[in-house]
Amino acid sequence: MARQKGLIKLKGTMGDITFYRTKDGYMAREKGGISAERMRTDPAFQRTRENMAEFGRAGKAGKTLRNSMQSLLRKASDSRMVSRLSKEMVKVIQMDAVNPRGLRNVIDGEAELLQGFEFNIHGKLGTSIAAPFTATLDRVTGDAIIAIEAYVPTDSVIAPAGSTHYKMSSGAMDINFESETYASERNETPVLPLNSVLTTPLQLINNLPAASTNPLFLVFGISFYQEVNGTFYELKNGAYNALQIVKVDGTP
């Protein structure tokens, strides 16, 4: 892959060279590769087929996770989040010690590796909230709780310039990656002022199906607003909003 230079940028194919545009600029690459039939049948490409199968499985798992929390992601994700999540899902699948290569999956892998994943690389939870909190997932009862200790917003909420208010959100997901189905619930605080008044302790409680055998996820995030004449506007279209997977409970 090579980057195109010069004033005239090309798109399309000329001879054996394909010109195309990406987020990183205009690129060029040599046309070629093996046939699809050879890829499917040639023993020399067995490892490639196994890797492709698992990468495809990781992509589907990532999509199911994203779908389960779509309303939260609309306000807190970066442009490369999908590819970053797929990469982490591959790591989860590769930890499957039960199934052979090519058949490894999320259920038998280590879903806990996703704990700490940031959906918006430009607004991380740890650099947005300094208030102590605990994240609890109770598989027996289905309770998924974010408990935040009392804090002073101006000290414990690291808000971007221009913010006057903020809101904390949580989401809990019970996901069956094999059937690509899920149960989910979200909760959030009202829009709160960025002031120096000590808050009371806060709880964001979500309820999932009790005694589930699926992987469980709990996410926690914060979004920032600017008040103008009594109306709250999301700061820079949510560019600095944070959302993180703070707790994962794989299959029992």
Residue, then its C-alpha position, 0 to 999 in steps of 0.5 A: m500500500a502506497r500513499q498518493k502524492g501530487l495535486i491530482k488524486l486518482k480513484g479506480t484501477m489502471g492496469d495492475i494498480t488500484f487507486y482508492r480513498t481512505k480516512d488516511g488519504y488517497m492510496a494505491r496498491e497493486k492488484g493481485g491475490i489468490s482466487a477465492e476457490r483456492m482460498r477455500t480449498d488449498p491446504a496451504f491456506q488452512r491457517t488463513r481460513e481459520n483466522m478469517a473464520e475467527f475474525g468474522r466471528a469477532g466482528k459479529a460479536g462486536k456488532t452484537l455488543r454494539n447493538s445492545m448499547q446503541s443508544l449510549l454509543r450514539k453519544a460516546s464513540d470515536s471513528r475507529m471504535v468498531s475496528r478497535l472493538s473487533k481487535e479486542m474481540v479477536k483476543v477474547i476468542q483466542m483465549d478459548a482453550v476448548n475448541p480448535r483453531g477456526l472454531r474458537n468463540v467468545i462464549d468459551g473465550e475470556a470476555e473479561l478481557l473487554q473490561g476497561f475498553e474505552f468506546n471513545i478514545h478521545g474522552k476516556l472515563g478515567t480522565s473524566i471522572a475522579a469520583p470513587f465508584t464501584a461497579t457490581l454485577d450480580r448474576v443471581t439477581g440480575d442487578a447491575i449497579i454503579a455506586i458513586e460516592a459523594y463528590v464535589p463536581t468541580d473537583s471530581v468531574i474533569a470537564p472540557a472547556g465550555s462545559t456547564h453541566y454533565k450527566m452520568s449514564s450506565g448500561a447493562m447487557d446480557i448477551n448471547f453471542e451465538s444467537e446474536t440476541y441480548a437483553s439490556e437496560r440503561n439508566e442515567t442521572p438528570v443533567l447536573p450542574l458543574n458546581s462546588v456543592l458536595t453531592t449525595p451518593l449516587q446509584l445507577i441501577n440496571n436490572l438484567p434477567a436473573a440467573s442468566t448463563n450468558p456473559l454480562f456487561l456493565v458500562f459507565g459513562i459521562s456526557f458534557y453540556q453547555e447551557v444557553n438560555g435554559t437549553f442544554y447543548e451537548l458539548k461539541n456533539g459529544a466529542y469528549n463524552a466517555l463510555q467504558i466497559v467497567k465490569v464483565d462477568g463471563t459465563p458461570 
